[in-house]
Amino acid sequence: MFETFETHRIPVPGATIHVRTAGRGEPLLLLHGFPQTHAMWHRLGPALARDHRVVVADLRGYGDSTAHGEDFSFRAMAADMVAVMRHLGHESFHVVAHDRGARTAHRMTLDAPDAVRSVALLDILPTPTVWELMDDWLATRYYHWLFLAQPAPMPQRLISAEPLTFLHAALGGLGGTPGSLDTFHPEALVAYEAAAQNPSVVAAWCADYAAAAGVDREHDDADRGTSRDLPALLLWGGNGVVGAQTDPLEAWRPWLPRIIGRAVPTGHFMVEERPDEVLAEIQEHLAAAARD
């Protein structure tokens, strides 16, 4: 995977970020989510690099990125990525992001609005909305939001005792075919399994979700009423959780008033479940954003 990409390790305050780059054109940052790594972009990254300068990164503590402190807020992760892009010579850029990466992208639009030219968010609701909707139905599907946020070292020890069992349950539980791992390319699955067996990655997962239950809520509450007028795309899995309890576009419109999008006939991992369909939507979004 990523045969034509160059690999970098870029130091930023509080972390060292693992990055792959390729292509020419307007800069485009691709961000992954839990429990994955940058490997989720193995199909779309090379395709998008035909027309863009693509930067694919692991979030702090995830994959091959390392964290040097305890701050795993989306504010910190957003600052990481702005610093990475500036290190690579990009003062402003487009962002396409999934899951935790998409929450990082939203925080970038709030904390560094001049840096983000456009944003595409894949299969998320705003973090405050998730907590507001957290009833028994959602909690059984998003149990990891509650479990990973528990005080250390309990979740870390339990996961590390059976890391592949936990990983496979997380991947299979949210995918379009419940319980199946067939969606994932074997090399990508190996990358996710290697990460899950690294105790520092498990610790990062837990710290990330603990922040989402605490400091991230404080940051988002402080920014309620703040909107960003930029091209924005939202795609969500029509067979998944995001659109089951609310209209995702209406949930996002107070934050991103120009947001457009639709459901894709997938579960949570749409980039790997329906890569060609998702690629076409992203390319159309980026073309429109370039004309904006």
KOLLOSE-631789 format. One record per atom (N, C-alpha, C): x, z, y; residue in three letters. Coordinates in steps of 0.2 Angstrom, whole numbers, padded with zeros to 4 digits, always signed. Atoms other than C-alpha are relative to their C-alpha. Last residue first. Layout:
# residues N
XZYALA
...
END
This chain:
# residues 292
+0003-0005-0004ASP
-0078-0023+0142ASP
+0003+0001+0007ASP
+0003+0004-0005ARG
-0071-0039+0134ARG
-0003+0005+0005ARG
-0005+0004-0003ALA
-0059-0029+0123ALA
-0003-0004+0006ALA
-0004-0004-0005ALA
-0073-0017+0119ALA
+0005-0003+0004ALA
+0005-0002-0005ALA
-0084-0031+0112ALA
+0004+0005+0005ALA
+0001+0006-0004ALA
-0070-0037+0101ALA
-0004+0001+0006ALA
-0007+0000-0004LEU
-0066-0019+0095LEU
+0000-0007+0004LEU
+0000-0005-0005HIS
-0085-0017+0090HIS
+0007-0001+0005HIS
+0005+0001-0005GLU
-0086-0033+0081GLU
+0001+0005+0006GLU
-0002+0005-0004GLN
-0070-0029+0072GLN
-0004-0003+0005GLN
-0006-0003-0004ILE
-0076-0012+0067ILE
+0003-0006+0004ILE
+0003-0004-0006GLU
-0093-0019+0061GLU
+0006+0002+0004GLU
+0004+0005-0004ALA
-0084-0033+0050ALA
-0003+0004+0006ALA
-0005+0004-0004LEU
-0072-0020+0043LEU
-0003-0004+0005LEU
-0002-0005-0005VAL
-0086-0008+0038VAL
+0005-0004+0004VAL
+0005-0001-0004GLU
-0094-0023+0028GLU
+0002+0005+0006GLU
+0001+0006-0004ASP
-0078-0028+0020ASP
-0005+0001+0005ASP
-0005+0001-0006PRO
-0073-0010+0016PRO
-0001-0006+0004PRO
+0002+0007-0002ARG
-0089-0005+0007ARG
+0005-0002+0005ARG
+0006+0003+0004GLU
-0085+0010-0004GLU
-0002-0007+0002GLU
-0002+0002+0006GLU
-0068+0013+0003GLU
-0005-0002-0005GLU
-0006+0005-0001VAL
-0071+0013+0021VAL
+0002-0002-0007VAL
+0003+0007-0001MET
-0089+0021+0017MET
+0006-0005+0001MET
-0007+0003+0000PHE
-0082+0037+0010PHE
-0001-0007+0001PHE
-0004-0002-0005HIS
-0098+0047+0014HIS
+0006-0004+0001HIS
-0001-0007-0001GLY
-0110+0038+0004GLY
+0004+0002+0005GLY
-0006-0003+0003THR
-0114+0020+0006THR
-0002+0008+0000THR
+0003-0002+0006PRO
-0128+0008+0012PRO
+0006+0003-0005PRO
-0003+0005+0005VAL
-0121+0007+0030VAL
-0003+0003-0007VAL
-0002-0002+0007ALA
-0132+0016+0043ALA
+0003-0006-0004ALA
+0006+0001+0005ARG
-0132+0009+0061ARG
+0003+0004-0007ARG
-0002-0001+0007GLY
-0122+0009+0077GLY
-0006-0001-0005GLY
+0005+0004+0004ILE
-0123+0010+0096ILE
+0003+0001-0007ILE
-0001+0000+0007ILE
-0115+0023+0108ILE
-0006-0005-0004ILE
+0000+0007+0002ARG
-0116+0019+0126ARG
+0000-0001-0007ARG
+0006+0003-0002PRO
-0121+0037+0131PRO
-0001-0007-0002PRO
-0002+0007-0001LEU
-0107+0045+0122LEU
-0006-0004+0001LEU
-0007+0000-0001TRP
-0109+0064+0123TRP
+0003-0007+0001TRP
-0002-0004-0006PRO
-0128+0065+0126PRO
+0008+0001+0001PRO
+0001+0003-0007ARG
-0130+0050+0115ARG
+0002+0005+0006ARG
-0006+0001-0003TRP
-0122+0058+0099TRP
-0001-0003+0007TRP
-0004-0006+0000ALA
-0137+0067+0092ALA
+0006-0002+0004ALA
+0002-0004-0005GLU
-0148+0052+0097GLU
+0004+0006+0000GLU
-0001+0003-0006LEU
-0137+0040+0087LEU
-0003+0005+0006LEU
-0007-0001-0002PRO
-0137+0052+0072PRO
+0002-0003+0007PRO
-0002+0007-0002ASP
-0156+0053+0071ASP
+0007+0000+0002ASP
+0001+0002-0007THR
-0159+0069+0062THR
+0003-0007+0001THR
+0004-0005-0003GLN
-0160+0078+0045GLN
-0001-0002+0007GLN
+0005-0002+0003ALA
-0154+0064+0033ALA
-0005+0005+0004ALA
+0007+0002-0003GLY
-0144+0054+0044GLY
-0006+0003-0003GLY
+0000+0000-0007VAL
-0127+0063+0041VAL
-0007-0002+0003VAL
+0003-0006-0003VAL
-0130+0068+0023VAL
-0001-0001+0007VAL
-0004-0006+0000GLY
-0126+0052+0012GLY
-0004+0005+0004GLY
+0001-0004+0007ASN
-0135+0037+0005ASN
+0003+0007+0001ASN
+0007-0001+0000GLY
-0136+0029+0023GLY
-0002+0003-0007GLY
+0002+0002+0006GLY
-0118+0032+0026GLY
-0007+0001-0001GLY
+0001-0006+0005TRP
-0115+0033+0044TRP
-0002-0003-0007TRP
+0003+0002+0006LEU
-0108+0021+0057LEU
+0000+0006-0004LEU
+0001-0005+0005LEU
-0106+0025+0075LEU
-0003-0003-0006LEU
+0003+0002+0006LEU
-0098+0014+0088LEU
-0001+0006-0004LEU
+0000-0004+0006ALA
-0093+0018+0106ALA
-0004-0002-0006ALA
+0003+0003+0006PRO
-0088+0008+0121PRO
+0000+0005-0006PRO
-0004+0005+0003LEU
-0085+0020+0135LEU
-0003-0003-0006LEU
+0002+0007+0000ASP
-0094+0031+0147ASP
+0005-0005-0002ASP
-0006+0004-0001ARG
-0089+0049+0142ARG
-0003-0007+0000ARG
+0001+0006+0003SER
-0102+0063+0143SER
+0006-0005+0002SER
-0005+0005-0002THR
-0100+0081+0147THR
-0001-0006-0004THR
+0002+0003-0006GLY
-0116+0091+0146GLY
+0005-0005+0003GLY
+0007+0002+0001ARG
-0109+0103+0133ARG
-0002-0003+0007ARG
+0000+0007-0002ASP
-0090+0104+0136ASP
-0007-0003+0000ASP
-0002+0001-0007ALA
-0089+0123+0136ALA
-0001-0007+0002ALA
+0005-0004-0004ASP
-0100+0124+0120ASP
+0002-0001+0007ASP
+0006+0004-0001ASP
-0088+0111+0112ASP
-0006+0003+0004ASP
-0001+0006-0004HIS
-0073+0121+0116HIS
-0006-0004+0001HIS
-0001-0002-0007GLU
-0081+0137+0109GLU
+0002-0006+0005GLU
+0007-0002-0003ARG
-0087+0129+0094ARG
+0001+0002+0007ARG
+0003+0007-0002ASP
-0069+0122+0091ASP
-0007+0001+0003ASP
-0002+0002-0006VAL
-0063+0140+0092VAL
-0002-0007+0002VAL
-0002-0005-0005GLY
-0073+0147+0078GLY
+0002-0004+0007GLY
+0005-0005+0000ALA
-0082+0138+0063ALA
+0002+0005+0006ALA
+0006+0003-0002ALA
-0072+0122+0067ALA
-0006+0005+0000ALA
+0000+0002-0007ALA
-0056+0132+0068ALA
-0007-0003+0002ALA
+0001-0007-0004ALA
-0059+0140+0051ALA
-0001-0002+0007ALA
+0007-0002+0000TYR
-0062+0122+0045TYR
-0001+0007+0003TYR
+0004+0005-0004ASP
-0045+0116+0051ASP
-0007+0002+0000ASP
-0001-0002-0007ALA
-0036+0132+0045ALA
-0004-0005+0004ALA
+0003-0006-0001CYS
-0043+0129+0027CYS
+0000+0002+0008CYS
+0007+0001+0001TRP
-0038+0111+0026TRP
-0004+0006+0002TRP
+0002+0003-0006ALA
-0021+0116+0033ALA
-0007-0002+0000ALA
+0000-0005-0005ALA
-0018+0129+0020ALA
-0003-0003+0006ALA
+0005-0004+0001VAL
-0022+0116+0007VAL
-0001+0005+0005VAL
+0006+0004-0001VAL
-0010+0105+0014VAL
-0006+0004-0001VAL
+0001+0000-0007SER
+0003+0119+0014SER
-0005-0005+0003SER
+0003-0006-0003PRO
+0000+0122-0004PRO
-0001+0000+0008PRO
-0005-0002-0005ASN
+0004+0104-0009ASN
-0004+0006+0003ASN
-0005-0005+0003GLN
-0006+0100-0024GLN
+0005+0003+0004GLN
+0004-0006+0002ALA
-0020+0093-0014ALA
+0004+0005-0003ALA
+0001-0004-0006ALA
-0008+0081-0005ALA
-0003+0006-0002ALA
-0006-0003-0001ALA
-0002+0074-0022ALA
-0001+0005+0006ALA
-0001-0005+0005GLU
-0020+0071-0027GLU
+0007+0004+0001GLU
+0005-0006-0002TYR
-0025+0062-0011TYR
+0002+0006-0005TYR
-0002-0003-0006ALA
-0010+0051-0013ALA
-0004+0006+0002ALA
-0007-0003+0001VAL
-0013+0047-0031VAL
+0002+0004+0006VAL
+0002-0006+0004LEU
-0031+0043-0027LEU
+0006+0004-0001LEU
+0003-0004-0005ALA
-0025+0030-0014ALA
-0001+0007-0003ALA
-0006-0003-0004GLU
-0014+0023-0028GLU
-0002+0004+0006GLU
-0004-0005+0004PRO
-0029+0022-0040PRO
+0006+0002+0004PRO
-0006+0004+0003HIS
-0040+0014-0027HIS
+0004+0005-0003HIS
-0006+0000-0003PHE
-0055+0025-0024PHE
+0005-0004-0004PHE
+0000+0003-0007THR
-0073+0021-0027THR
+0007-0001+0002THR
-0002+0007+0001ASP
-0071+0024-0046ASP
+0000-0003+0007ASP
-0006+0001-0005LEU
-0070+0043-0042LEU
+0002-0008+0000LEU
-0004+0005+0002SER
-0088+0046-0049SER
+0006+0000+0005SER
-0004-0002+0006GLY
-0097+0063-0048GLY
+0005-0006-0002GLY
-0001-0007+0001PRO
-0111+0056-0036PRO
+0004+0001-0007PRO
+0002-0001+0007THR
-0110+0037-0034THR
+0002+0007-0002THR
+0007+0004+0001GLY
-0110+0034-0015GLY
-0002+0001-0007GLY
+0000+0007+0000GLY
-0097+0048-0012GLY
-0006-0003-0002GLY
+0002+0003-0006LEU
-0099+0066-0006LEU
+0000-0008+0000LEU
+0006-0003-0003GLY
-0098+0075-0022GLY
-0003-0003+0006GLY
+0005+0002+0004GLY
-0085+0064-0031GLY
-0007+0002+0003GLY
+0000+0008-0001LEU
-0072+0066-0017LEU
-0007-0002-0004LEU
+0001+0002-0007ALA
-0075+0085-0015ALA
-0001-0007+0001ALA
+0007-0002-0001ALA
-0077+0088-0034ALA
-0002-0002+0007ALA
+0004+0005+0003HIS
-0061+0078-0037HIS
-0008+0002+0001HIS
+0000+0007-0004LEU
-0052+0088-0024LEU
-0005-0005-0003LEU
+0004+0000-0007PHE
-0058+0105-0031PHE
+0000-0007+0003PHE
+0007-0002+0001THR
-0053+0101-0049THR
-0004+0000+0007THR
+0003+0007+0001LEU
-0037+0093-0043LEU
-0007+0001-0002LEU
+0001+0005-0006PRO
-0032+0109-0034PRO
-0003-0007-0002PRO
+0003+0006+0003GLU
-0036+0121-0048GLU
-0001-0005+0005GLU
+0001-0002+0007ALA
-0027+0138-0044ALA
-0002-0007-0004ALA
-0007+0002+0003SER
-0022+0130-0027SER
+0000+0002-0008SER
-0001+0007+0001ILE
-0041+0130-0023ILE
+0007-0002-0003ILE
+0005+0003+0005LEU
-0044+0148-0027LEU
+0001-0007-0001LEU
-0002-0002+0006ARG
-0028+0154-0018ARG
-0004-0003-0006ARG
-0006+0004+0002GLN
-0031+0144-0002GLN
+0002+0002-0008GLN
+0001+0007+0002PRO
-0049+0150-0002PRO
+0006-0004-0002PRO
+0004+0001+0005MET
-0044+0169-0003MET
-0002-0008-0002MET
-0002+0006+0004PRO
-0029+0169+0008PRO
-0005-0002-0006PRO
-0006+0001+0005ALA
-0035+0168+0021ALA
+0001+0007-0003ALA
-0007-0003-0002PRO
-0052+0172+0029PRO
+0005-0001-0006PRO
+0000-0008+0002GLN
-0067+0161+0024GLN
+0008+0002+0002GLN
+0000-0004-0006ALA
-0068+0144+0034ALA
+0001+0007-0002ALA
-0007+0001-0003LEU
-0064+0134+0018LEU
+0001+0004+0006LEU
-0005-0003+0004PHE
-0080+0141+0010PHE
+0007-0001+0003PHE
+0001-0007+0000LEU
-0092+0138+0024LEU
+0006+0003-0004LEU
+0000-0003-0006TRP
-0088+0120+0028TRP
+0000+0008+0001TRP
-0007-0001-0002HIS
-0084+0117+0010HIS
+0001+0002+0007HIS
-0002-0007+0002TYR
-0102+0120+0006TYR
+0007+0001+0002TYR
-0006-0001-0004TYR
-0107+0104+0015TYR
+0003+0007-0001TYR
-0004+0007+0000ARG
-0119+0098+0002ARG
+0006+0001+0004ARG
-0002+0001+0007THR
-0126+0116-0003THR
+0004-0007+0000THR
-0005-0004+0003ALA
-0126+0121+0015ALA
+0003-0002-0007ALA
-0006+0002-0002LEU
-0136+0106+0021LEU
+0006+0004-0003LEU
-0001+0007+0003TRP
-0151+0110+0010TRP
+0007-0002+0002TRP
-0002+0000+0007ASP
-0149+0129+0014ASP
+0001-0007-0003ASP
+0004-0003+0004ASP
-0149+0126+0033ASP
+0002+0000-0008ASP
-0002-0003+0007MET
-0135+0121+0043MET
-0005+0005-0003MET
+0004+0003+0006LEU
-0143+0110+0056LEU
+0001+0004-0006LEU
+0007-0001-0002GLU
-0137+0120+0072GLU
-0004-0002-0006GLU
+0002-0007+0000TRP
-0120+0120+0064TRP
-0007+0002+0001TRP
-0001-0002+0007VAL
-0119+0102+0061VAL
-0002+0007-0001VAL
+0006+0002+0004THR
-0126+0099+0078THR
+0000+0002-0007THR
+0006-0005-0001PRO
-0112+0109+0086PRO
-0006-0002-0003PRO
-0001-0007+0003THR
-0099+0098+0077THR
-0005+0005+0001THR
-0004-0005-0004PRO
-0106+0082+0083PRO
+0000+0006-0003PRO
+0004-0002-0005LEU
-0113+0071+0068LEU
+0005+0005+0005LEU
+0001-0007-0002ILE
-0101+0062+0057ILE
-0005+0001+0005ILE
+0003-0005+0004ASP
-0100+0047+0046ASP
+0001+0007+0002ASP
+0002+0002+0006LEU
-0087+0035+0055LEU
-0003+0007-0004LEU
+0000-0006+0004LEU
-0084+0037+0073LEU
-0004-0002-0006LEU
+0005+0002+0005ALA
-0078+0021+0083ALA
+0000+0007-0005ALA
+0000-0005+0005VAL
-0070+0025+0100VAL
-0005-0003-0005VAL
+0006+0000+0004SER
-0065+0014+0114SER
+0000+0005-0006SER
+0004+0006-0003ARG
-0052+0014+0128ARG
-0007-0001-0003ARG
+0004+0003+0005VAL
-0046+0032+0125VAL
-0004-0006+0003VAL
-0004+0002+0005ALA
-0031+0038+0135ALA
-0004-0005-0005ALA
-0003+0006-0002ASP
-0040+0040+0151ASP
+0004-0003-0005ASP
+0004+0006-0001PRO
-0052+0052+0143PRO
+0003-0006+0002PRO
-0004+0005-0002ALA
-0039+0064+0137ALA
-0004-0006+0001ALA
-0006-0003-0003ASP
-0048+0081+0134ASP
+0005-0006+0003ASP
+0001-0005-0004LEU
-0065+0074+0131LEU
+0006+0003+0004LEU
+0004+0003-0005THR
-0062+0057+0123THR
-0002+0006+0006THR
-0005+0004-0004MET
-0048+0065+0113MET
-0004-0003+0006MET
-0003-0004-0005ARG
-0061+0078+0107ARG
+0005-0003+0004ARG
+0004-0002-0005HIS
-0071+0064+0100HIS
+0003+0005+0005HIS
+0001+0005-0005ALA
-0056+0057+0091ALA
-0005+0002+0006ALA
-0006+0000-0004THR
-0052+0073+0083THR
-0001-0005+0005THR
+0001-0005-0005ARG
-0070+0074+0077ARG
+0006+0001+0004ARG
+0005+0002-0005ALA
-0068+0057+0070ALA
-0001+0005+0005ALA
-0004+0004-0005GLY
-0051+0062+0061GLY
-0005-0002+0006GLY
-0004-0004-0004ARG
-0061+0076+0053ARG
+0004-0004+0005ARG
+0001-0007+0002ASP
-0074+0063+0046ASP
+0005+0005+0005ASP
+0005-0002+0005HIS
-0068+0045+0049HIS
+0001+0008+0000HIS
-0001-0006+0004ALA
-0059+0037+0064ALA
-0006+0003-0004ALA
+0005+0001+0005VAL
-0057+0021+0074VAL
+0002+0006-0005VAL
+0000-0005+0006VAL
-0048+0024+0090VAL
-0006-0001-0004VAL
+0007+0000+0003HIS
-0044+0011+0104HIS
+0001+0005-0006HIS
+0000+0003+0006PHE
-0028+0014+0115PHE
-0008+0001-0003PHE
+0007+0000+0002SER
-0021+0020+0131SER
-0001-0004-0006SER
+0003-0005-0004GLU
-0004+0026+0136GLU
-0008+0000-0001GLU
+0007+0001-0001HIS
+0004+0017+0121HIS
-0004+0005+0005HIS
+0000+0004-0006GLY
+0023+0017+0121GLY
-0007-0002+0002GLY
+0000+0007+0003LEU
+0025+0024+0103LEU
-0001-0005+0006LEU
-0007+0001+0003HIS
+0029+0041+0110HIS
+0001-0007-0002HIS
-0005+0001-0005ARG
+0013+0039+0120ARG
+0007-0001-0002ARG
+0001+0006-0002MET
+0003+0036+0104MET
+0005-0001+0007MET
-0003+0005+0004VAL
+0011+0051+0096VAL
-0001-0007+0003VAL
-0007+0000-0001ALA
+0007+0062+0111ALA
+0004-0005-0005ALA
-0002+0002-0006VAL
-0011+0057+0111VAL
+0008-0001+0001VAL
+0001+0007+0000MET
-0012+0060+0093MET
+0001-0004+0006MET
-0005+0003+0005ASP
-0005+0077+0093ASP
+0000-0007+0001ASP
-0006+0000-0004ALA
-0016+0082+0108ALA
+0006-0003-0004ALA
+0001+0006-0005ALA
-0031+0077+0098ALA
+0006-0001+0004ALA
-0001+0006+0003MET
-0025+0088+0084MET
-0001-0006+0004MET
-0007+0001+0001ALA
-0023+0103+0096ALA
+0002-0007-0004ALA
-0004+0000-0006ARG
-0040+0101+0103ARG
+0008-0001-0001ARG
+0000+0007-0002PHE
-0047+0098+0086PHE
+0003-0001+0007PHE
+0006+0002-0003SER
-0041+0116+0082SER
+0000-0008+0001SER
+0003+0006+0003PHE
-0028+0118+0069PHE
-0007-0002+0003PHE
+0005+0003-0004ASP
-0017+0130+0079ASP
-0002-0006-0004ASP
+0007-0002+0003GLU
-0007+0140+0067GLU
-0006-0003+0003GLU
+0003-0006-0003GLY
+0011+0134+0070GLY
-0007+0000-0003GLY
-0005-0005-0001HIS
+0024+0121+0064HIS
-0003+0007+0003HIS
+0002-0004-0006ALA
+0012+0109+0056ALA
+0005+0006+0000ALA
-0001-0007+0001THR
+0018+0095+0044THR
-0002+0004+0007THR
-0001-0003-0006SER
+0012+0077+0042SER
+0001+0008-0001SER
-0007-0001-0001ASP
+0014+0070+0025ASP
+0002+0002+0007ASP
-0004+0006+0002GLY
-0004+0071+0020GLY
+0007+0002+0001GLY
+0003+0004+0005TYR
-0013+0084+0031TYR
+0005-0005-0003TYR
+0001-0004+0006GLY
-0004+0098+0041GLY
-0003-0004-0006GLY
-0005-0006+0001ARG
-0007+0089+0057ARG
-0002+0004-0006ARG
+0002-0006-0004LEU
-0018+0074+0054LEU
+0005+0005-0001LEU
+0002-0006+0003ASP
-0009+0059+0045ASP
-0002+0006+0005ASP
-0004-0007-0001ALA
-0007+0044+0056ALA
-0004+0004-0005ALA
+0004-0004+0005VAL
-0011+0025+0055VAL
+0004+0007-0001VAL
-0004-0006+0001VAL
-0005+0015+0071VAL
-0005+0004-0005VAL
+0003-0005+0003VAL
-0011-0003+0072VAL
+0005+0006-0002VAL
-0006-0004+0002ARG
-0005-0015+0085ARG
-0003+0007-0003ARG
-0001-0006-0003HIS
-0020-0026+0084HIS
+0007+0003-0002HIS
+0002+0001-0007ASP
-0026-0043+0079ASP
+0002+0006+0005ASP
+0000+0007-0001ARG
-0019-0046+0061ARG
-0001-0001+0008ARG
-0006+0002-0003ALA
-0016-0027+0061ALA
+0001-0007+0001ALA
+0000-0002-0007LEU
-0034-0024+0058LEU
+0006-0002+0003LEU
+0004+0005-0002ALA
-0033-0032+0040ALA
-0001+0000+0008ALA
-0003+0007+0000PRO
-0018-0022+0036PRO
-0004-0005+0003PRO
-0006+0000-0004GLY
-0026-0006+0041GLY
+0003-0006+0000GLY
+0002+0002-0007LEU
-0043-0010+0033LEU
+0006+0000+0005LEU
+0003+0006+0000ARG
-0038-0010+0015ARG
-0001-0002+0007ARG
-0005+0005+0003HIS
-0025+0004+0014HIS
-0003-0007+0000HIS
+0000+0006-0004TRP
-0035+0014+0027TRP
+0004-0005-0003TRP
+0007+0002+0000MET
-0039+0029+0015MET
-0001-0007+0004MET
+0001+0005+0005ALA
-0020+0031+0013ALA
-0007-0003-0001ALA
+0000+0006-0003HIS
-0019+0040+0030HIS
-0001-0006-0006HIS
-0006+0002-0004THR
-0024+0055+0020THR
-0001-0006+0003THR
-0004+0006+0001GLN
-0039+0062+0012GLN
+0006+0000+0004GLN
-0006-0003+0002PRO
-0049+0079+0009PRO
+0006-0006-0001PRO
-0001-0004+0006PHE
-0054+0078+0023PHE
-0004-0003-0006PHE
+0003-0007+0000GLY
-0053+0065+0036GLY
+0002+0004-0006GLY
+0004-0002+0006HIS
-0043+0050+0041HIS
-0004+0006+0001HIS
-0001-0007+0002LEU
-0037+0043+0058LEU
-0005+0001-0006LEU
+0005-0001+0005LEU
-0034+0025+0064LEU
+0001+0007-0003LEU
-0002-0006+0004LEU
-0026+0022+0081LEU
-0006+0001-0006LEU
+0005-0002+0004LEU
-0027+0004+0088LEU
+0002+0006-0004LEU
-0001-0005+0005PRO
-0016-0003+0101PRO
-0006+0003-0003PRO
+0002-0006-0003GLU
-0020-0020+0109GLU
+0001+0006-0005GLU
+0006+0001-0004GLY
-0010-0034+0101GLY
-0002+0007+0003GLY
-0001+0001-0008ARG
+0003-0035+0088ARG
-0007+0000+0003ARG
+0004+0005-0004GLY
+0004-0029+0070GLY
+0002+0000+0007GLY
-0001+0007+0002ALA
+0011-0014+0060ALA
-0004-0004+0005ALA
+0002+0005-0005THR
+0013+0005+0061THR
+0001-0007-0002THR
-0002+0007+0002ARG
+0014+0020+0049ARG
-0003-0005+0006ARG
+0003+0006-0003VAL
+0014+0038+0055VAL
+0002-0007-0003VAL
-0002+0006+0004HIS
+0018+0055+0049HIS
-0004-0006+0002HIS
+0005+0004+0003ILE
+0016+0068+0062ILE
+0003-0006-0003ILE
-0004+0006+0001THR
+0028+0083+0065THR
-0005-0005-0003THR
+0000+0003+0007ALA
+0019+0098+0072ALA
+0005-0006+0000ALA
+0004-0003+0006GLY
+0017+0111+0085GLY
+0000-0003-0006GLY
+0000-0007-0001PRO
+0022+0101+0101PRO
-0004+0003-0006PRO
+0004-0001-0005VAL
+0025+0083+0094VAL
+0000+0008+0001VAL
+0001-0007-0002PRO
+0038+0076+0083PRO
-0004+0001+0006PRO
+0000-0001-0007ILE
+0036+0059+0076ILE
-0001+0007+0002ILE
+0001-0007-0001ARG
+0040+0054+0059ARG
+0001+0002+0007ARG
-0003-0004-0005HIS
+0039+0035+0057HIS
-0002+0008-0001HIS
+0002-0007+0000THR
+0035+0022+0044THR
+0004+0004+0005THR
-0006-0005-0001GLU
+0035+0004+0047GLU
-0002+0007-0001GLU
+0000-0005-0005PHE
+0020-0006+0039PHE
+0007+0003+0001PHE
-0002+0003-0006THR
+0021-0023+0030THR
+0001+0005+0005THR
-0007+0003+0001GLU
+0020-0015+0013GLU
+0003-0002+0006GLU
-0003+0000-0006PHE
+0005-0003+0018PHE
+0007-0003+0000PHE
+0004+0000-0006MET
+0000+0000+0000MET
+0004+0000+0006MET
END
